[in-house]
Amino acid sequence: MIESVAAAFEQKDYKTAGKLLKQLLQESPKDPWVKFYVGRLQEVSGKYQDAEKIYRRLLRDETNSKIVAQARQGLQRLREFEEEERKRGISEAMGDTHGNEAGVLILEPISNELKTQAALLFAKVTQIDAYSARLLLPSRGWRLYRTGAIGELKYYGEQLQQAEIPCFWSTLAALQQIQVFQVDYFQKSESNSRQVTVVCHNQSKQLGSLTFEWNEVKARVVGLLPIFEEVVDRNARGKLERKTQTLDYAQFCDLHIPSRKCILRIFDGGYEWKKGIEITPPNSQNTVRINWNNLSSWLNEQLPQVKVWSDFTPFAETALDQNEMLSHIQSNVHLFRKEASNWDSAFQLYSGLVFFKSAEC
């Protein structure tokens, strides 16, 4: 009867093949040829995962060279079909109005107990090995996984989400639309006790003020940006050489106000501690670090329910080598540097991504 099944497949008479296989499964369920044709039936029915499982099981368990060859051919057909589907999906996504805009694809953290299964699915979507996939999946904080055209990133992002791997994507253009105001100091609003005013500079360095209510703030992002210096040191051979090392870290805090599509950026070296609301006691000799800690405590009191995003550093470490992408991001970070640093653009990217994620909640 197996010859009749083969003939039915040759004639693409899958209905007859299905009836014959149903009978054969009752009579000879362990026959490898019956198993193979069940896999073929799953394949032509569009049940590709089920077909793949059967073909792989045959490769693992059978020694008959003809069966093994047929199973390998089946897997090859499935790979070719997946590749065609991938190209078609990417092409359709790239055809969208903004499909060619530059963007980023971000992986969100996943618990260690779920990583083994998630790595297998991630490997399948991204066509890498499971070991590498597991290393790429973050356990804490976000990982910048891929940059490129947003259409292609959206396609892969949707595939990953269908596999229950948390991720999201954004265009760089959308991030650049957020206004960033550099805060000089806070001052109380005389008309409303629930309001506060910041004296600040806009991106054109124009001085002004902005009055808002604390409940408008939906997220708070904190991060350390390294300050570098060039030093002269001796290498292993005792010769003098110049190298760059981290001298100190600058403290940054962003307050997000989605309703006004803006970020209020506070920097420990740029805040005017002796003006506005009394953050530190007058005439005190506090260091910048103590003043910053006092400001942070004061913000905690004003924003007790607002989430603080503090995983900038591990995120930045996944993004710093993306020179081309980061070069297109206006950092809005005004640290004195002899040369530009990717850390500054990475902070702008991280804060901008948080801005959109918080607005969705």
PEQUILIN-V920623 format. One record per residue. N is the residue number from 1. RES is the residue in three letters. PSI is psi in whole degrees, 0 to 359 (999 if undefined). Layout:
n res psi
N RES PSI
N RES PSI
This chain:
n res psi
1 MET 336
2 ILE 332
3 GLU 324
4 SER 324
5 VAL 314
6 ALA 318
7 ALA 321
8 ALA 321
9 PHE 322
10 GLU 322
11 GLN 2
12 LYS 32
13 ASP 76
14 TYR 336
15 LYS 313
16 THR 317
17 ALA 320
18 GLY 318
19 LYS 316
20 LEU 319
21 LEU 325
22 LYS 319
23 GLN 317
24 LEU 327
25 LEU 330
26 GLN 324
27 GLU 316
28 SER 67
29 PRO 339
30 LYS 356
31 ASP 122
32 PRO 328
33 TRP 326
34 VAL 316
35 LYS 318
36 PHE 314
37 TYR 334
38 VAL 318
39 GLY 318
40 ARG 321
41 LEU 320
42 GLN 321
43 GLU 309
44 VAL 344
45 SER 358
46 GLY 8
47 LYS 71
48 TYR 324
49 GLN 319
50 ASP 319
51 ALA 317
52 GLU 319
53 LYS 318
54 ILE 315
55 TYR 318
56 ARG 324
57 ARG 322
58 LEU 319
59 LEU 326
60 ARG 321
61 ASP 337
62 GLU 152
63 THR 347
64 ASN 120
65 SER 325
66 LYS 320
67 ILE 314
68 VAL 317
69 ALA 318
70 GLN 321
71 ALA 319
72 ARG 319
73 GLN 322
74 GLY 315
75 LEU 323
76 GLN 319
77 ARG 319
78 LEU 320
79 ARG 318
80 GLU 321
81 PHE 317
82 GLU 319
83 GLU 319
84 GLU 317
85 GLU 321
86 ARG 313
87 LYS 320
88 ARG 316
89 GLY 317
90 ILE 318
91 SER 318
92 GLU 319
93 ALA 322
94 MET 340
95 GLY 349
96 ASP 161
97 THR 317
98 HIS 21
99 GLY 333
100 ASN 0
101 GLU 147
102 ALA 141
103 GLY 182
104 VAL 148
105 LEU 123
106 ILE 131
107 LEU 133
108 GLU 159
109 PRO 149
110 ILE 141
111 SER 149
112 ASN 325
113 GLU 340
114 LEU 356
115 LYS 323
116 THR 309
117 GLN 320
118 ALA 324
119 ALA 322
120 LEU 317
121 LEU 320
122 PHE 318
123 ALA 320
124 LYS 317
125 VAL 318
126 THR 356
127 GLN 47
128 ILE 172
129 ASP 157
130 ALA 326
131 TYR 313
132 SER 322
133 ALA 317
134 ARG 323
135 LEU 330
136 LEU 333
137 LEU 122
138 PRO 146
139 SER 334
140 ARG 123
141 GLY 179
142 TRP 155
143 ARG 129
144 LEU 109
145 TYR 317
146 ARG 147
147 THR 162
148 GLY 202
149 ALA 133
150 ILE 331
151 GLY 313
152 GLU 319
153 LEU 321
154 LYS 319
155 TYR 309
156 TYR 322
157 GLY 317
158 GLU 323
159 GLN 319
160 LEU 319
161 GLN 322
162 GLN 330
163 ALA 10
164 GLU 34
165 ILE 114
166 PRO 129
167 CYS 170
168 PHE 169
169 TRP 160
170 SER 151
171 THR 152
172 LEU 328
173 ALA 320
174 ALA 321
175 LEU 325
176 GLN 348
177 GLN 348
178 ILE 128
179 GLN 138
180 VAL 121
181 PHE 130
182 GLN 117
183 VAL 127
184 ASP 314
185 TYR 163
186 PHE 147
187 GLN 150
188 LYS 147
189 SER 126
190 GLU 336
191 SER 337
192 ASN 122
193 SER 340
194 ARG 353
195 GLN 159
196 VAL 153
197 THR 139
198 VAL 134
199 VAL 127
200 CYS 170
201 HIS 140
202 ASN 187
203 GLN 347
204 SER 10
205 LYS 24
206 GLN 134
207 LEU 138
208 GLY 197
209 SER 158
210 LEU 126
211 THR 133
212 PHE 166
213 GLU 148
214 TRP 329
215 ASN 355
216 GLU 340
217 VAL 121
218 LYS 349
219 ALA 156
220 ARG 125
221 VAL 127
222 VAL 148
223 GLY 157
224 LEU 130
225 LEU 126
226 PRO 144
227 ILE 124
228 PHE 156
229 GLU 155
230 GLU 127
231 VAL 163
232 VAL 128
233 ASP 167
234 ARG 137
235 ASN 188
236 ALA 336
237 ARG 4
238 GLY 6
239 LYS 146
240 LEU 139
241 GLU 151
242 ARG 139
243 LYS 159
244 THR 133
245 GLN 161
246 THR 121
247 LEU 317
248 ASP 183
249 TYR 140
250 ALA 137
251 GLN 132
252 PHE 147
253 CYS 125
254 ASP 133
255 LEU 125
256 HIS 128
257 ILE 85
258 PRO 326
259 SER 336
260 ARG 4
261 LYS 49
262 CYS 161
263 ILE 132
264 LEU 116
265 ARG 123
266 ILE 134
267 PHE 131
268 ASP 330
269 GLY 355
270 GLY 352
271 TYR 137
272 GLU 93
273 TRP 335
274 LYS 6
275 LYS 158
276 GLY 211
277 ILE 137
278 GLU 101
279 ILE 323
280 THR 153
281 PRO 141
282 PRO 149
283 ASN 13
284 SER 157
285 GLN 35
286 ASN 148
287 THR 168
288 VAL 322
289 ARG 317
290 ILE 317
291 ASN 318
292 TRP 318
293 ASN 322
294 ASN 320
295 LEU 318
296 SER 319
297 SER 320
298 TRP 319
299 LEU 324
300 ASN 321
301 GLU 324
302 GLN 332
303 LEU 58
304 PRO 334
305 GLN 357
306 VAL 131
307 LYS 137
308 VAL 120
309 TRP 115
310 SER 18
311 ASP 35
312 PHE 314
313 THR 308
314 PRO 327
315 PHE 314
316 ALA 323
317 GLU 337
318 THR 353
319 ALA 342
320 LEU 333
321 ASP 0
322 GLN 67
323 ASN 315
324 GLU 313
325 MET 313
326 LEU 332
327 SER 341
328 HIS 4
329 ILE 121
330 GLN 118
331 SER 327
332 ASN 30
333 VAL 122
334 HIS 65
335 LEU 146
336 PHE 115
337 ARG 145
338 LYS 332
339 GLU 155
340 ALA 150
341 SER 136
342 ASN 340
343 TRP 322
344 ASP 313
345 SER 327
346 ALA 324
347 PHE 318
348 GLN 318
349 LEU 311
350 TYR 313
351 SER 320
352 GLY 321
353 LEU 320
354 VAL 321
355 PHE 313
356 PHE 324
357 LYS 320
358 SER 324
359 ALA 333
360 GLU 335
361 CYS 999
